[in-house]
Amino acid sequence: MRGTKHLRFLTYAAMAAYAAWVVFPMIWMAYSSVKSDDAIFRNSLALPGPGDFRISNYSRAWREAHFDRYFLNSVVVTTAAVFFVVTLGSMAAYALSRFYHPAGRFLFWLFLAGLMIPSQMTVVPLFFEMKALGLLNSRLGLILVYTANGLPFSIFILAGFFRTLPRALYEAAVIDGCSEWGAFWRVLLPLARPGLVTVAIFQFIGIWREYFYAYMLTGGDVEGRSRTLPIGLANLSITAQFRTDTGMLFAGLVLATIPILAVYIVLQRHIIKGVAAGAVKG
């Protein structure tokens, strides 16, 4: 009994230490974002003193570094891409999990193969394809790329989730007069809400902080009309005329992090349930 208590204490202590290790850098980033550069380099771990407080770091990051424009681009691109990934992924996952056909099984594994292809291998042909379609340096091009990139994960999670739903629900809906679309939209899709929320959270976080495709596909947009927040963070060094402006950089990081934290805190209770259900082997 005593050994069990000691083991539980050690487990809780290890979890508390890990939580502190994860949370402290975020707290440090937050209070460093309102410090002057001199205060940061003089004592990086100290709280800002009365003479070191620089709330202007946020206004300078927002206006001088054009974070208002980058933030709007990220909101538009991320919202649209997540919507298309969840919508198209749920319909494809429903079809692939409910209708048994050799071609459907092949398509399912074909989609999963997309999870195994590194983005670095696809960026060159993707660049020339976007150029041929006239979608370089545009928000629409990023939305289409992020949607295609997110569909394999979405189908993988949601197909497993739809398989856990009793087929009797679908049969009862059809007997009551629902069409195929009606049974999907009115009965099965609402029951798959935890899986939908899980996919939306992971896609939102991944797209919001994605840098590689955004840099490669919007590199020619000098005015920043389609560039997203990760590119904006890199642009801070240019705004600071290539000198170190650490306070403004931390302020930009906080502005980029707040939406991710907000979405995760509001919807995090759905993640474990959705991932566990999506991992069930059908």
TIVOZA-416292 format. One record per residue (C-alpha): residue number from 1; x, y, z. Coordinates in steps of 0.5 Angstrom, whole numbers. Layout:
BEGIN
+-----+-------+-------+-------+
!   i !     u !     v !     w !
+-----+-------+-------+-------+
! NUM !     X !     Y !     Z !
...
+-----+-------+-------+-------+
END
This chain:
BEGIN
+-----+-------+-------+-------+
!   i !     u !     v !     w !
+-----+-------+-------+-------+
!   1 !     0 !     0 !     0 !
!   2 !     6 !     5 !     2 !
!   3 !     9 !     3 !    -5 !
!   4 !     3 !     5 !    -9 !
!   5 !     3 !    12 !    -5 !
!   6 !    10 !    13 !    -7 !
!   7 !     9 !    11 !   -14 !
!   8 !     3 !    16 !   -14 !
!   9 !     7 !    21 !   -11 !
!  10 !    13 !    20 !   -16 !
!  11 !     8 !    20 !   -22 !
!  12 !     4 !    27 !   -20 !
!  13 !    11 !    30 !   -18 !
!  14 !    14 !    28 !   -25 !
!  15 !     7 !    30 !   -29 !
!  16 !     8 !    37 !   -25 !
!  17 !    15 !    38 !   -27 !
!  18 !    13 !    36 !   -34 !
!  19 !     8 !    41 !   -34 !
!  20 !    12 !    47 !   -31 !
!  21 !    17 !    45 !   -36 !
!  22 !    12 !    46 !   -42 !
!  23 !     8 !    52 !   -39 !
!  24 !    14 !    56 !   -36 !
!  25 !    17 !    58 !   -43 !
!  26 !    10 !    61 !   -45 !
!  27 !    10 !    65 !   -39 !
!  28 !    17 !    68 !   -40 !
!  29 !    15 !    69 !   -47 !
!  30 !     9 !    73 !   -45 !
!  31 !    12 !    78 !   -40 !
!  32 !    18 !    78 !   -44 !
!  33 !    14 !    81 !   -50 !
!  34 !    13 !    88 !   -45 !
!  35 !    20 !    89 !   -44 !
!  36 !    25 !    93 !   -47 !
!  37 !    31 !    90 !   -51 !
!  38 !    36 !    92 !   -45 !
!  39 !    32 !    89 !   -40 !
!  40 !    31 !    82 !   -44 !
!  41 !    39 !    82 !   -45 !
!  42 !    41 !    85 !   -38 !
!  43 !    37 !    79 !   -34 !
!  44 !    32 !    75 !   -39 !
!  45 !    29 !    71 !   -33 !
!  46 !    27 !    77 !   -29 !
!  47 !    20 !    81 !   -29 !
!  48 !    19 !    87 !   -33 !
!  49 !    21 !    93 !   -28 !
!  50 !    17 !   100 !   -28 !
!  51 !    22 !   103 !   -33 !
!  52 !    23 !    97 !   -37 !
!  53 !    15 !    96 !   -39 !
!  54 !    14 !    97 !   -46 !
!  55 !     7 !    95 !   -48 !
!  56 !     9 !    99 !   -55 !
!  57 !    12 !    93 !   -57 !
!  58 !     5 !    90 !   -59 !
!  59 !     3 !    96 !   -63 !
!  60 !     9 !    97 !   -67 !
!  61 !     9 !    89 !   -68 !
!  62 !     2 !    90 !   -70 !
!  63 !     3 !    97 !   -75 !
!  64 !    10 !    97 !   -77 !
!  65 !    11 !    90 !   -78 !
!  66 !     4 !    90 !   -82 !
!  67 !     1 !    84 !   -77 !
!  68 !    -6 !    87 !   -78 !
!  69 !    -5 !    84 !   -85 !
!  70 !    -2 !    78 !   -84 !
!  71 !    -7 !    76 !   -78 !
!  72 !   -13 !    77 !   -83 !
!  73 !    -9 !    73 !   -88 !
!  74 !    -8 !    67 !   -83 !
!  75 !   -16 !    68 !   -81 !
!  76 !   -18 !    67 !   -88 !
!  77 !   -14 !    62 !   -90 !
!  78 !   -14 !    58 !   -84 !
!  79 !   -22 !    58 !   -83 !
!  80 !   -23 !    57 !   -90 !
!  81 !   -18 !    51 !   -91 !
!  82 !   -21 !    48 !   -84 !
!  83 !   -28 !    48 !   -87 !
!  84 !   -26 !    45 !   -93 !
!  85 !   -22 !    40 !   -90 !
!  86 !   -28 !    38 !   -85 !
!  87 !   -33 !    38 !   -90 !
!  88 !   -30 !    34 !   -96 !
!  89 !   -26 !    29 !   -91 !
!  90 !   -33 !    28 !   -87 !
!  91 !   -36 !    26 !   -94 !
!  92 !   -31 !    22 !   -96 !
!  93 !   -30 !    18 !   -90 !
!  94 !   -37 !    17 !   -89 !
!  95 !   -37 !    14 !   -96 !
!  96 !   -31 !    10 !   -95 !
!  97 !   -33 !     7 !   -89 !
!  98 !   -40 !     5 !   -90 !
!  99 !   -40 !     2 !   -97 !
! 100 !   -36 !    -4 !   -98 !
! 101 !   -32 !    -4 !  -105 !
! 102 !   -25 !    -6 !  -107 !
! 103 !   -25 !     0 !  -110 !
! 104 !   -27 !     4 !  -104 !
! 105 !   -21 !     0 !  -100 !
! 106 !   -16 !     2 !  -105 !
! 107 !   -18 !     9 !  -105 !
! 108 !   -18 !     9 !   -97 !
! 109 !   -11 !     7 !   -97 !
! 110 !    -9 !    12 !  -103 !
! 111 !   -11 !    17 !   -99 !
! 112 !    -7 !    15 !   -93 !
! 113 !    -1 !    14 !   -97 !
! 114 !    -1 !    22 !   -97 !
! 115 !     1 !    22 !   -90 !
! 116 !     7 !    19 !   -92 !
! 117 !    10 !    24 !   -97 !
! 118 !    14 !    29 !   -94 !
! 119 !    12 !    36 !   -96 !
! 120 !    19 !    38 !   -99 !
! 121 !    18 !    32 !  -104 !
! 122 !    12 !    36 !  -107 !
! 123 !    14 !    43 !  -107 !
! 124 !    17 !    43 !  -113 !
! 125 !    12 !    40 !  -118 !
! 126 !     6 !    44 !  -113 !
! 127 !    10 !    51 !  -115 !
! 128 !    10 !    50 !  -122 !
! 129 !     2 !    47 !  -122 !
! 130 !     0 !    53 !  -118 !
! 131 !     4 !    58 !  -123 !
! 132 !     1 !    55 !  -129 !
! 133 !    -6 !    56 !  -125 !
! 134 !    -4 !    63 !  -124 !
! 135 !    -5 !    62 !  -116 !
! 136 !     2 !    63 !  -114 !
! 137 !     2 !    69 !  -108 !
! 138 !    -6 !    68 !  -107 !
! 139 !   -10 !    66 !  -101 !
! 140 !   -14 !    62 !  -106 !
! 141 !    -8 !    58 !  -107 !
! 142 !    -6 !    57 !  -100 !
! 143 !   -13 !    55 !   -98 !
! 144 !   -13 !    49 !  -104 !
! 145 !    -6 !    47 !  -102 !
! 146 !    -8 !    46 !   -95 !
! 147 !   -14 !    43 !   -96 !
! 148 !   -11 !    38 !  -100 !
! 149 !    -5 !    37 !   -95 !
! 150 !   -10 !    36 !   -89 !
! 151 !   -15 !    31 !   -93 !
! 152 !   -11 !    25 !   -91 !
! 153 !   -11 !    26 !   -84 !
! 154 !   -18 !    28 !   -84 !
! 155 !   -21 !    22 !   -88 !
! 156 !   -16 !    17 !   -83 !
! 157 !   -19 !    20 !   -77 !
! 158 !   -27 !    20 !   -79 !
! 159 !   -27 !    14 !   -83 !
! 160 !   -25 !    10 !   -76 !
! 161 !   -30 !    14 !   -73 !
! 162 !   -36 !    13 !   -77 !
! 163 !   -34 !     5 !   -77 !
! 164 !   -36 !     6 !   -69 !
! 165 !   -43 !     8 !   -70 !
! 166 !   -48 !     3 !   -71 !
! 167 !   -51 !     1 !   -78 !
! 168 !   -58 !     0 !   -75 !
! 169 !   -58 !     8 !   -74 !
! 170 !   -57 !     9 !   -82 !
! 171 !   -62 !     3 !   -83 !
! 172 !   -67 !     6 !   -78 !
! 173 !   -66 !    13 !   -82 !
! 174 !   -67 !    10 !   -89 !
! 175 !   -73 !     6 !   -86 !
! 176 !   -76 !    13 !   -84 !
! 177 !   -75 !    16 !   -91 !
! 178 !   -69 !    19 !   -91 !
! 179 !   -65 !    19 !   -97 !
! 180 !   -57 !    17 !   -97 !
! 181 !   -55 !    25 !   -96 !
! 182 !   -61 !    26 !   -91 !
! 183 !   -58 !    20 !   -87 !
! 184 !   -51 !    23 !   -87 !
! 185 !   -53 !    30 !   -86 !
! 186 !   -59 !    29 !   -80 !
! 187 !   -57 !    23 !   -77 !
! 188 !   -49 !    20 !   -77 !
! 189 !   -46 !    27 !   -78 !
! 190 !   -48 !    30 !   -71 !
! 191 !   -46 !    24 !   -68 !
! 192 !   -39 !    24 !   -71 !
! 193 !   -38 !    31 !   -68 !
! 194 !   -32 !    29 !   -63 !
! 195 !   -29 !    27 !   -69 !
! 196 !   -30 !    33 !   -73 !
! 197 !   -28 !    38 !   -67 !
! 198 !   -21 !    33 !   -67 !
! 199 !   -20 !    34 !   -74 !
! 200 !   -22 !    42 !   -74 !
! 201 !   -17 !    43 !   -68 !
! 202 !   -11 !    39 !   -71 !
! 203 !   -12 !    42 !   -78 !
! 204 !   -13 !    49 !   -75 !
! 205 !    -6 !    49 !   -71 !
! 206 !    -2 !    46 !   -76 !
! 207 !    -5 !    51 !   -82 !
! 208 !    -4 !    57 !   -77 !
! 209 !     3 !    56 !   -76 !
! 210 !     5 !    53 !   -82 !
! 211 !    11 !    56 !   -85 !
! 212 !    14 !    52 !   -91 !
! 213 !     8 !    52 !   -96 !
! 214 !     7 !    59 !   -94 !
! 215 !    14 !    61 !   -96 !
! 216 !    15 !    58 !  -102 !
! 217 !     8 !    59 !  -105 !
! 218 !     8 !    67 !  -103 !
! 219 !    15 !    69 !  -103 !
! 220 !    14 !    73 !  -109 !
! 221 !     8 !    77 !  -105 !
! 222 !    12 !    83 !  -103 !
! 223 !     6 !    87 !  -101 !
! 224 !     4 !    82 !   -96 !
! 225 !    -3 !    81 !   -99 !
! 226 !    -3 !    74 !   -98 !
! 227 !     3 !    72 !   -93 !
! 228 !     1 !    69 !   -87 !
! 229 !     3 !    70 !   -79 !
! 230 !     9 !    66 !   -80 !
! 231 !    12 !    70 !   -85 !
! 232 !    10 !    76 !   -82 !
! 233 !    14 !    74 !   -76 !
! 234 !    20 !    73 !   -81 !
! 235 !    19 !    80 !   -83 !
! 236 !    20 !    83 !   -76 !
! 237 !    27 !    83 !   -78 !
! 238 !    26 !    87 !   -84 !
! 239 !    22 !    92 !   -80 !
! 240 !    27 !    92 !   -75 !
! 241 !    32 !    94 !   -80 !
! 242 !    36 !    87 !   -79 !
! 243 !    38 !    89 !   -72 !
! 244 !    35 !    85 !   -66 !
! 245 !    29 !    88 !   -63 !
! 246 !    27 !    82 !   -59 !
! 247 !    21 !    85 !   -55 !
! 248 !    17 !    86 !   -61 !
! 249 !    19 !    79 !   -64 !
! 250 !    16 !    76 !   -57 !
! 251 !    10 !    81 !   -58 !
! 252 !     9 !    78 !   -65 !
! 253 !    10 !    71 !   -62 !
! 254 !     5 !    72 !   -57 !
! 255 !     0 !    75 !   -62 !
! 256 !     1 !    69 !   -66 !
! 257 !     0 !    64 !   -60 !
! 258 !    -6 !    67 !   -57 !
! 259 !   -11 !    64 !   -63 !
! 260 !    -8 !    57 !   -62 !
! 261 !    -9 !    57 !   -54 !
! 262 !   -16 !    60 !   -55 !
! 263 !   -18 !    54 !   -60 !
! 264 !   -15 !    49 !   -56 !
! 265 !   -17 !    51 !   -49 !
! 266 !   -25 !    52 !   -51 !
! 267 !   -25 !    45 !   -55 !
! 268 !   -19 !    41 !   -52 !
! 269 !   -24 !    36 !   -48 !
! 270 !   -26 !    33 !   -55 !
! 271 !   -19 !    31 !   -57 !
! 272 !   -18 !    25 !   -53 !
! 273 !   -25 !    22 !   -55 !
! 274 !   -24 !    24 !   -62 !
! 275 !   -17 !    21 !   -63 !
! 276 !   -19 !    14 !   -59 !
! 277 !   -25 !    13 !   -63 !
! 278 !   -22 !    15 !   -70 !
! 279 !   -16 !    10 !   -68 !
! 280 !   -21 !     4 !   -67 !
! 281 !   -20 !    -1 !   -73 !
! 282 !   -25 !    -2 !   -77 !
+-----+-------+-------+-------+
END
